[in-house]
Amino acid sequence: MSAEGGAQGYIVHHLTPLSVGEGFWTLHLDTLFFSVVLGGLFAWFFKSVADNVTDEVPGFAQNVAETLVEFVDTQVKDSFHGKNDLIAPLSLTIFCWVFLWNLMDLIPVDLLPLIGSLMGMEYLRVVPSTDLNATFALSITVILLTYFYSVKVKGLFGFLKEILCHPFGPWLFPFNLMLRLVEEFAKPVSLGLRLFGNLYAGELLFILIALLPPLIQPALSLPWAIFHILIITLQAFIFMILTIVYLSLACEDH
């Protein structure tokens, strides 16, 4: 195999998921596994902090948890203009879960796949946000929540009236409906593709750096890892903010 072929095979191997099934019913087992583990880690961390909270000098874990809660609560108060007890916990969950997804990108690219190969796994992709299925599943869930709260706040008639009569009035309802369909299609696509594209590109760069000679790798991997910390945090923040904005628009009763 040529050097170019070896590099191509290395890249394809690292970006191929561990899956079962065929076609539409294909399940990416590594995405499901790491998503569940990271979600459980998030729940365990906040549960343990809540169980051991103190009014005295807080520990590191309590400081981190309180900082995250205050940060998310501030964003919700600034962007969400209704009253809903679910929005803040949902936003905190999305921010932390997506951040933990993205944080997996900082693990050395060969470490977990090597462990997986020792356990008999041919492929193992460890960053859930580099799987388009995961990012689209999360974005579609957010959009379905906007429909639920639109109907809950405005009623079914009010929801249908908004779709058919805005912005050009009832007599031009075909154009209103067409514009609304484009808008509703663009929301999950932009949410899912933005997160997927940025993290897929970041993971690909880490893989390309791993293909370089060992003496060159540290000079490139460390600066890129530091810069990538900003990217993974920013992507989690953007996903959270857009979720808040979409739910705020859904809960506004015109």
RODO-2510 file (C-alpha; in nm, 4 decimals, decimal comma):
residues 254
     n   res          X          Y          Z
     1     m     0,0000     0,0000     0,0000
     2     s     0,1344     0,3462    -0,0890
     3     a     0,1869     0,6126     0,1718
     4     e    -0,1075     0,8017     0,0341
     5     g    -0,3230     0,4902     0,0462
     6     g    -0,2096     0,4208     0,4033
     7     a    -0,2992     0,7729     0,5123
     8     q    -0,6375     0,7496     0,3423
     9     g    -0,7089     0,4166     0,5077
    10     y    -0,6073     0,5578     0,8460
    11     i    -0,8455     0,8539     0,8085
    12     v    -1,1347     0,6403     0,6865
    13     h    -1,0819     0,3921     0,9694
    14     h    -1,0990     0,6647     1,2369
    15     l    -1,4095     0,8245     1,0870
    16     t    -1,6039     0,5002     1,0343
    17     p    -1,8566     0,4231     1,3094
    18     l    -1,9127     0,0934     1,4834
    19     s    -2,2552     0,0044     1,3455
    20     v    -2,5094    -0,2734     1,3076
    21     g    -2,7958    -0,3071     1,0620
    22     e    -2,8357    -0,1784     0,7091
    23     g    -2,9885     0,1221     0,5399
    24     f    -3,2312     0,3319     0,7426
    25     w    -3,2141     0,0893     1,0354
    26     t    -2,8384     0,1191     1,0812
    27     l    -2,7453     0,1913     1,4427
    28     h    -2,4150     0,3578     1,5297
    29     l    -2,3350     0,1758     1,8509
    30     d    -2,0380     0,3945     1,9438
    31     t    -2,2460     0,7133     1,9165
    32     l    -2,5214     0,5637     2,1316
    33     f    -2,2746     0,4292     2,3877
    34     f    -2,0737     0,7483     2,4348
    35     s    -2,3882     0,9650     2,4330
    36     v    -2,5447     0,7570     2,7112
    37     v    -2,2206     0,7473     2,9120
    38     l    -2,1659     1,1230     2,8827
    39     g    -2,5311     1,1944     2,9655
    40     g    -2,5006     0,9723     3,2707
    41     l    -2,1788     1,1492     3,3706
    42     f    -2,3544     1,4864     3,3487
    43     a    -2,6500     1,3628     3,5586
    44     w    -2,4222     1,1991     3,8172
    45     f    -2,2094     1,5115     3,8554
    46     f    -2,4986     1,7485     3,9221
    47     k    -2,6782     1,4935     4,1413
    48     s    -2,3673     1,4422     4,3564
    49     v    -2,3154     1,8185     4,3876
    50     a    -2,6805     1,8697     4,4853
    51     d    -2,6564     1,5948     4,7478
    52     n    -2,3441     1,7475     4,9034
    53     v    -2,4167     2,1195     4,8631
    54     t    -2,2978     2,3384     5,1489
    55     d    -2,3437     2,6973     5,2601
    56     e    -1,9853     2,7061     5,3846
    57     v    -1,6769     2,7314     5,1652
    58     p    -1,7798     2,5362     4,8515
    59     g    -1,5518     2,2833     4,6897
    60     f    -1,4343     2,2817     4,3306
    61     a    -1,7237     2,0681     4,2052
    62     q    -1,9860     2,2931     4,3663
    63     n    -1,8173     2,6034     4,2234
    64     v    -1,8238     2,4525     3,8740
    65     a    -2,1887     2,3471     3,9051
    66     e    -2,3014     2,6843     4,0435
    67     t    -2,1092     2,8709     3,7721
    68     l    -2,2749     2,6646     3,4988
    69     v    -2,6218     2,7047     3,6498
    70     e    -2,5814     3,0828     3,6896
    71     f    -2,4390     3,1158     3,3383
    72     v    -2,7256     2,9257     3,1764
    73     d    -2,9864     3,0976     3,3946
    74     t    -2,8561     3,4369     3,2801
    75     q    -2,8816     3,3352     2,9146
    76     v    -3,2373     3,2116     2,9642
    77     k    -3,3453     3,5331     3,1402
    78     d    -3,1937     3,7426     2,8607
    79     s    -3,3355     3,5412     2,5693
    80     f    -3,6550     3,3746     2,6924
    81     h    -3,9407     3,6155     2,7576
    82     g    -4,2069     3,3735     2,8735
    83     k    -4,2511     3,1669     3,1888
    84     n    -4,1569     2,8009     3,1664
    85     d    -3,9887     2,5930     3,4338
    86     l    -3,8454     2,3490     3,1783
    87     i    -3,6396     2,5911     2,9670
    88     a    -3,3518     2,6488     3,2115
    89     p    -3,2946     2,2777     3,2956
    90     l    -3,3291     2,1886     2,9265
    91     s    -3,0775     2,4563     2,8272
    92     l    -2,8330     2,3431     3,0956
    93     t    -2,8667     1,9824     2,9793
    94     i    -2,8112     2,0719     2,6142
    95     f    -2,5100     2,2912     2,6875
    96     c    -2,3362     2,0370     2,9120
    97     w    -2,4239     1,7339     2,7006
    98     v    -2,3091     1,8915     2,3735
    99     f    -1,9948     2,0234     2,5452
   100     l    -1,9128     1,6731     2,6727
   101     w    -1,9767     1,5343     2,3232
   102     n    -1,7326     1,7855     2,1823
   103     l    -1,4807     1,7380     2,4627
   104     m    -1,4220     1,3814     2,3435
   105     d    -1,2446     1,5409     2,0473
   106     l    -0,9496     1,6255     2,2763
   107     i    -0,8779     1,2615     2,3602
   108     p    -0,5798     1,1328     2,1554
   109     v    -0,7240     0,9981     1,8321
   110     d    -0,5599     0,6543     1,8620
   111     l    -0,6246     0,5864     2,2317
   112     l    -0,9849     0,4663     2,2487
   113     p    -0,9839     0,3012     1,9020
   114     l    -0,6774     0,1029     2,0160
   115     i    -0,8575    -0,0067     2,3318
   116     g    -1,1578    -0,0965     2,1185
   117     s    -0,9452    -0,3037     1,8822
   118     l    -0,8084    -0,4997     2,1791
   119     m    -1,1713    -0,5763     2,2690
   120     g    -1,2447    -0,6996     1,9168
   121     m    -1,3985    -0,3824     1,7705
   122     e    -1,2895    -0,3075     1,4163
   123     y    -1,4136     0,0521     1,4224
   124     l    -1,4756     0,3013     1,7009
   125     r    -1,5640     0,6686     1,6498
   126     v    -1,5562     0,8370     1,9892
   127     v    -1,6934     1,1886     1,9209
   128     p    -2,0766     1,1770     1,9030
   129     s    -2,0980     1,5238     1,7468
   130     t    -1,9024     1,4002     1,4422
   131     d    -2,2017     1,1744     1,3712
   132     l    -2,4646     1,3544     1,1664
   133     n    -2,7311     1,1234     1,3088
   134     a    -2,6628     1,2459     1,6628
   135     t    -2,6601     1,6175     1,5814
   136     f    -2,9757     1,5900     1,3709
   137     a    -3,1516     1,3831     1,6376
   138     l    -3,0833     1,6547     1,8947
   139     s    -3,1846     1,9383     1,6624
   140     i    -3,5065     1,7615     1,5549
   141     t    -3,5928     1,7033     1,9209
   142     v    -3,5585     2,0775     1,9852
   143     i    -3,7854     2,1584     1,6898
   144     l    -4,0480     1,9080     1,8074
   145     l    -4,0434     2,0801     2,1468
   146     t    -4,1108     2,4148     1,9755
   147     y    -4,4194     2,2619     1,8094
   148     f    -4,5376     2,1208     2,1415
   149     y    -4,5095     2,4536     2,3220
   150     s    -4,6555     2,6464     2,0278
   151     v    -4,9706     2,4355     2,0473
   152     k    -4,9719     2,4434     2,4281
   153     v    -4,9427     2,8242     2,4518
   154     k    -5,1430     2,9319     2,1455
   155     g    -5,3794     2,6400     2,1094
   156     l    -5,4121     2,4301     1,7959
   157     f    -5,6222     2,6949     1,6201
   158     g    -5,3779     2,9726     1,7086
   159     f    -5,0841     2,7610     1,5920
   160     l    -5,2481     2,6852     1,2573
   161     k    -5,3527     3,0493     1,2209
   162     e    -4,9930     3,1603     1,2717
   163     i    -4,8705     2,9153     1,0078
   164     l    -5,1335     3,0021     0,7477
   165     c    -5,1838     3,3768     0,8061
   166     h    -4,8356     3,5075     0,8822
   167     p    -4,6869     3,7247     0,7369
   168     f    -4,9101     3,8122     0,4373
   169     g    -5,2569     3,7541     0,5786
   170     p    -5,5105     3,4727     0,5284
   171     w    -5,5725     3,5338     0,1575
   172     l    -5,2149     3,4439     0,0699
   173     f    -5,1989     3,1353     0,2898
   174     p    -5,0203     2,9205     0,0220
   175     f    -4,7246     3,1623     0,0252
   176     n    -4,7346     3,1848     0,4052
   177     l    -4,7282     2,8059     0,4305
   178     m    -4,4445     2,7763     0,1799
   179     l    -4,2318     3,0293     0,3703
   180     r    -4,3063     2,8563     0,6984
   181     l    -4,2063     2,5179     0,5588
   182     v    -3,8741     2,6600     0,4387
   183     e    -3,8154     2,8175     0,7789
   184     e    -3,9026     2,5012     0,9706
   185     f    -3,6792     2,2931     0,7443
   186     a    -3,3880     2,5350     0,7835
   187     k    -3,3936     2,5328     1,1646
   188     p    -3,2992     2,1680     1,2296
   189     v    -3,0679     2,1616     0,9280
   190     s    -2,8721     2,4655     1,0461
   191     l    -2,8619     2,3415     1,4065
   192     g    -2,7461     1,9923     1,3155
   193     l    -2,5069     2,0782     1,0326
   194     r    -2,3323     2,3604     1,2195
   195     l    -2,2402     2,1376     1,5117
   196     f    -2,1523     1,8409     1,2915
   197     g    -1,9435     2,0417     1,0436
   198     n    -1,7285     2,2169     1,3008
   199     l    -1,6558     1,9057     1,5067
   200     y    -1,6028     1,6813     1,2047
   201     a    -1,3481     1,9275     1,0684
   202     g    -1,1777     1,9508     1,4073
   203     e    -1,1545     1,5734     1,4397
   204     l    -1,0195     1,5467     1,0855
   205     l    -0,7435     1,7954     1,1678
   206     f    -0,6435     1,5946     1,4755
   207     i    -0,6250     1,2823     1,2579
   208     l    -0,4125     1,4621     0,9983
   209     i    -0,1770     1,5852     1,2720
   210     a    -0,1454     1,2265     1,3974
   211     l    -0,0202     1,1279     1,0511
   212     l     0,2748     1,3701     1,0742
   213     p     0,6206     1,2672     1,1995
   214     p     0,6344     1,2316     1,5816
   215     l     0,8716     1,5279     1,6224
   216     i     0,6282     1,7632     1,4476
   217     q     0,3068     1,6463     1,6145
   218     p     0,3493     1,8233     1,9535
   219     a     0,4228     2,1563     1,7866
   220     l     0,0878     2,1429     1,6050
   221     s    -0,1388     1,9336     1,8275
   222     l    -0,1016     2,1460     2,1428
   223     p    -0,1853     2,4846     1,9811
   224     w    -0,4740     2,3270     1,7886
   225     a    -0,6053     2,1584     2,1059
   226     i    -0,6006     2,4914     2,2930
   227     f    -0,7803     2,6660     2,0075
   228     h    -1,0222     2,3747     1,9752
   229     i    -1,1305     2,4190     2,3384
   230     l    -1,2777     2,7535     2,2320
   231     i    -1,4512     2,5914     1,9351
   232     i    -1,6154     2,3116     2,1331
   233     t    -1,7353     2,5561     2,3993
   234     l    -1,8655     2,8005     2,1398
   235     q    -2,0554     2,5293     1,9516
   236     a    -2,2245     2,4097     2,2719
   237     f    -2,3130     2,7707     2,3570
   238     i    -2,4569     2,8410     2,0107
   239     f    -2,6700     2,5255     2,0184
   240     m    -2,8027     2,6222     2,3615
   241     i    -2,8767     2,9836     2,2659
   242     l    -3,0601     2,8884     1,9470
   243     t    -3,2639     2,6366     2,1442
   244     i    -3,3657     2,9098     2,3891
   245     v    -3,4507     3,1516     2,1072
   246     y    -3,6588     2,8967     1,9154
   247     l    -3,8524     2,8013     2,2289
   248     s    -3,9006     3,1669     2,3176
   249     l    -4,0525     3,2350     1,9760
   250     a    -4,2730     2,9268     2,0106
   251     c    -4,4048     3,0397     2,3513
   252     e    -4,4850     3,3963     2,2436
   253     d    -4,8608     3,4349     2,2207
   254     h    -4,9377     3,6911     1,9541
***
